[in-house]
């Protein structure tokens, strides 16, 4: 250990306890002494060995970090020390140290010239610094002298000038602050003048100025005051914005929008505007309905103001329903018109702002402005549907709040008119089909129409039971279009447009093409139209006394008096029932002379034959079509009810005048299978056969009787048993021809009804026309047959014919008396027809049917009379032919009906007497129109002349074979 310490002492190293750690590695490498250098020189120099020694030194010795070498070496000693090893290790360290020291010494010697040169530069620098210190000292001395002599006075002046400028600026600032504190008065004045942009501009400028002087303590309070003022302006601006929802004013709205633009709240303004529109709709309808409810309630204590709008609507009375609905729609129109004008304003602004200017200023438009415009446009477009939806919901609540089933028809049509107009507004407003309104009005319409139709059917039954079937005098040019119920058909507007709009025919074509918003943009209201048009509904369809004019009546009778040689029936006006041509209005002498004998209408013009009940049914059809025209969704229900009106009228005419058990026995085929099917269908589907007596209005709970009506009964005032009136022929003509006229009107309406009918239901309409309407004229045969059957005494004919002797042996040149009697009956029948025609015009088809029935029955009576003959000779058969030819000759002078009905029926029977056995058998098989009795008599009469008993038995057997299937 002593050796180690002595080594440390030689090296000049401190002990570990003496803080060797704070020395840097360079400081640890001391410069070798002269002795050491000498020793190093004496040692042999081997550069390679020296380099290897240096490289063998541990890396830690080359570290830049401070470290204790002694401590390091001591820590490396083993626990048990070996002197020899220690000495060897020490010698190794000494060699390493010597190598390092030598290397350092070499480097020092190498850098010594540079060191000397640098030392010289430092010495020169020190000399320069000393010179600079002397110069600075002199300069300071000179500056002190200048300060005392010049600077203090001059800078004092500059300081005072600067202070003056500061005070001037302060005075200006104080004046500005004073002005700022007085701006609240001006702001209040501007708000009262509704100059919102100016107020906001002033307020913002004040805020900007206040921020400039925020370093003053008084400004903080002013800032707070200005902020409150700005919030107050925004509140008033919001109120001003809400006012535009009911009454849009361009200048007012322009100010409001400019103000919001200055605030940078364009999008917020649009959100607020839509909220105000929604609120305006609610408040408006609530106040309108509340006003009517309180007015109708009088002094009732009910607190209506606290009710919900939907509940409030249920308190509207029937009398105030339509005025309230009208005012409601007017108020809603004002709101929607304001919204429409708001959109127009923004569209105009967009066009104005996006139009490029000459200097291309539009290109420099800020992105924020573009975004705002885009937002406003989308918001307004979206708001259209939202606003209209709110309007629909409010209108729906009002519509469904009252039961309209007991409304008068005209009142209900007005309601439909108003709602239809409202739906038109909606379609123009946002292109909506108004499904909500359509559904609500459809519900009310179906409910109303069901009750209305039931009442109208009962009313029709009452009319029919009290109808005396007198002619209703209408003008010859009468047309259903003249009735105000059908006025709506004369307009070219779409069926969805309200009737009140269609009635305004005086408006110009150009105005009709304008939308409602264009027509009423500045003034007026589309919901005021119907009240004005009601006064225009006038009719002129009734003739004063059944004649078109006194001159016509006079001329007709003058012609009749001067033409005494012309039978009276030839002087009647003629109506072409087949073509339906318009009747003539004047009757010239030539025209009257050319009339057919069978047209009994001397003293009547060709006015349609109809009754008050017919006119009532036509008016009902017009009302039904009006409702259907407005409400297409219930078109099928309405058309079905229209068909029931016609069905019931047809069934009533049939039951009153045409029902008779003798039809089948007549064998004339008076009722076609189609007519019979139609009558059976009506009876099964519409007629309540269980209702009798006084209980006709009481319906059972059975489902199948709810929609049925009791069968009508003929009025006791109508007498159909008087032969003098041809068994009520006038009433029969009026009833039957009024039905035919009604059918013609239905035919004219078919195309219009077809356009209203849904495609899936059109077969019903086609079937109704083909199987019901077209059968109206077929009722003529059964109704007039009863008159023909009773008008002529056919039984007397048979008795007279029975007294004639037919087995004569000479050919007679004189006909029998029964022919004259029969012709006399026909002349009397003709005279009675003329008597009836003085009261009711008998159209040509009617007279033809009557004459056809009478002639057909007379001919069949002749055949029956000939069939009753027991014995007959060839001369007797010739007499039969003479009698029949005489009858035909005289008959043709009485009627123009050609050919004579059943003429061959009589002639064939008479000629059959001459047939041989084989021909007779073939005749029996081919002519089944004759009865078994008539055929058997034909065979029996021929017995003995040209038919033997065997042939007679054979022929009678053939007749029996024909009759057997019938049994």
Protein Blocks (a to p, Z undefined) as FASTA:
>chain_A
ZZmmmmmmmnopacfklopmlpcfklmmccddfklmmmmmmpccdfklmmmmmmmpcfkl
mpmbdcdfklmmmmmpcfbdcfklmmmmmmmmmmmmmmmmmmmmmmmmmmmmmmmmmmmm
mmmmmmmmmmmmmmmmmmmmmmmmmmmmmmmmmmmmmmmmmmmmmmmmmmmmmmmmmmmm
mmmmmmmmmmmnopmklmmmmmmmmmmmmmmmmmpmklmmmmmmmmmmmmmmmmmmmmmm
mmmmmmccfklmmmmmmmmmmnopmmmmmmmmmmmmmmmmmmmmmmmmmmmmmmmnomaf
bdfklpcfklmmmmpcfklmmmmmmmmmmmmmmmmmmmmmmmmmmmmmmmmmmpccfkom
mmmpcfklmmmmmmmmmmmmmmmmmmmmmmmmmmmmmmmmpccklpcfklmmmmmmmmmm
mmmmmmmmnopahlmmmmmmmmmmmmmmmmmmmmmmmmmmmmmmmpgoiacdddfkbcfk
lpmklmmmmpcbdfkbcfklmmmmmbcfklmmpcfklmmmmgccfklmmmmmmmmmccdf
bcfkopabfklmmmmmmmmmmmmmbcfklmpccddfknopacdfbdcfklmmmpcfklcc
fkpccbdcddfklmmmmmmmmmmmmmmmmmmmlmmmmmmmmmmmmmmmmmmmmmmmmgcf
klmmnonomacfklmmmmmmmmmmmmcfkbgcjllmpccfbfklmmpccdddddfklcck
bfklonollmmmmmmmmmmmmmmmmmmmmmmmmmmpcfklmmmmmmmmmmmmmmmmmmmm
mmmmmmmmmmpcfklmmmmmmmpcfkbcbdcfbdcfklmmmmmmmmmmmmmmmmmmmmpc
cdfklmmmmmmmmmmmmmmmmmmmmmmpmbdcfklmmmmmmmmmmmmmmmmmmpccdcde
hklmmmmmmmmmmpcfklmmmmmmmmmmbcfklmmmmmmmmgojlpcfklmmmmmmmmmm
mmmmmZZ
